[in-house]
Amino acid sequence: MTGYYDYVLGLIPLVLFGVTAILTTVGVGLTTAVPIAAMGSVGIMGHALFVNGPVESQPSPVSQNTQPQQLNAD
């Protein structure tokens, strides 16, 4: 099952290479097209981190052992 972060990981290189290819096809120089495309990839990463950030998972349930553990003083 693909989730949001799977799409983010797929979009990062797609945007980087796709926008670079489109801009170089239009006539923008490669040294200008790569940083512009990188801004798009950074925008996707920023959205994944700060706007729709990962949440902490629920802690695992604590064992139901009510007996106190005794330490051996050897």
Secondary structure, 3 states (H helix, E strand, C coil): CCCHHHHHHHHHHHHHHHHHHHHHHHCCCHHHHHHHHHHHHHHHHHHHHHHCCCCCCCCCCCCCCCCCCCCCCC
